[in-house]
Amino acid sequence: NRSTCGDRVREAVALIEKKIATPDGAKQVKALFGASTITLTEDFLYTVADALAAAVQYGNHQRFCTTILGSGDLITNYGRAAVAALSAIGATAFDISMQVAEDLKVDPDLNFRQWMWQSCSEFGWFQVANKTSEGTSRSSAIDMAYHDRVCERLFGSVATVKTELNDTWYLNLFDPATSKIIFTNGGNDPWQRLSVTDKSDGRNPA
């Protein structure tokens, strides 16, 4: 019996992928996630993973795991956990979907499109599934090709990230010998792997 939260997440994602293969199944599953207005299957699968990411990033992972490890239907449990994790940050599945970035309206509360412009043209840092299905909480459909399609859909071209600019402006900042930089990382911060966390050499003086 699989009993860890990660195992149950991967099992749930596989079940979701299978069930949404039919129109009726997709309608039922999307309803569980409060995601009925998300049109594209891939966009929905993206939100399935990002709901978990939101739970981890904003400190609700224990609640998420308690729900998904509970008795009852696994997909239903995942849906409940996802809705709760997003509600805790004042969001819905649609709010974190790529579909919301299609909105061209200028509004201080709408910033996903701007973030995606930076991701597609400057940063990269696309979150994708592992190339193998092992150890990943994302559907294998969420790969770099998906993100290229999103960039093309939103801005008319695939991702044009110039990594040499990142190297020029940011790479040197991560040299442990660089001084007067404070790297702040929360203990549960899922982004800490992109930062400097090893303090063993005692450098980076204030």
Steps between C-alpha positions, in 0.01 A plus 500: 500500500630843411478719806718809462355830386727506195393152396134592535552819298661305216224240514235773495659674200503172306134442584410856401682466166305183429162635604518829309560310176121499449279813487279379787800406710667836436182682599474305826864544598515870416192556716680345797779755460268795440656516154203463268589819311847375402470397137821319405587166657869592531414825678291304747782251562730797564268628773477152654874515562511868592234460767740266678786744435292776661440280806875440536605858428253659740533259792186289452668176391416311819131576462520405133662166582257425782212543257653296220595218738146482636253224426272520200544568131853620424407743223230654721751537783752665269232739376403593857865552594561714193194720556598552866862583414396756241224647717760558772678744268181651362518324164314249285623245248415740218704776666819293476432356155677612185158590364479800735816641336304544176323799655633821339328730747731732694423454868730519807347175626578314177871425476522144370534610139792727592666217689460270201652768273806503724509119508466467124746774409740544794500255787401156380476299823208302361375234738477172312451135583802274529582332171417171668176463693689411817510749784293768328177657614430650158332336207745402226292727273650799679832505317703767321296450184189595698662821622613581145139463388388729783756766402394476136135519598549805721769693314530351152833322542651213695717572803793721401683505831858622459681307769823689436334811644411309816861383516633853451279673756425234759749214494781696664270588789487132595875469540555426872792744495274792406461738792220705652215278381247340733324188369172452686349152477211366700534145629206386286569728203478283186709759312799476731681270255538804274674687780815459707437285806846357577671717762775252579783702343432809717540742211263761362597751773264781593 
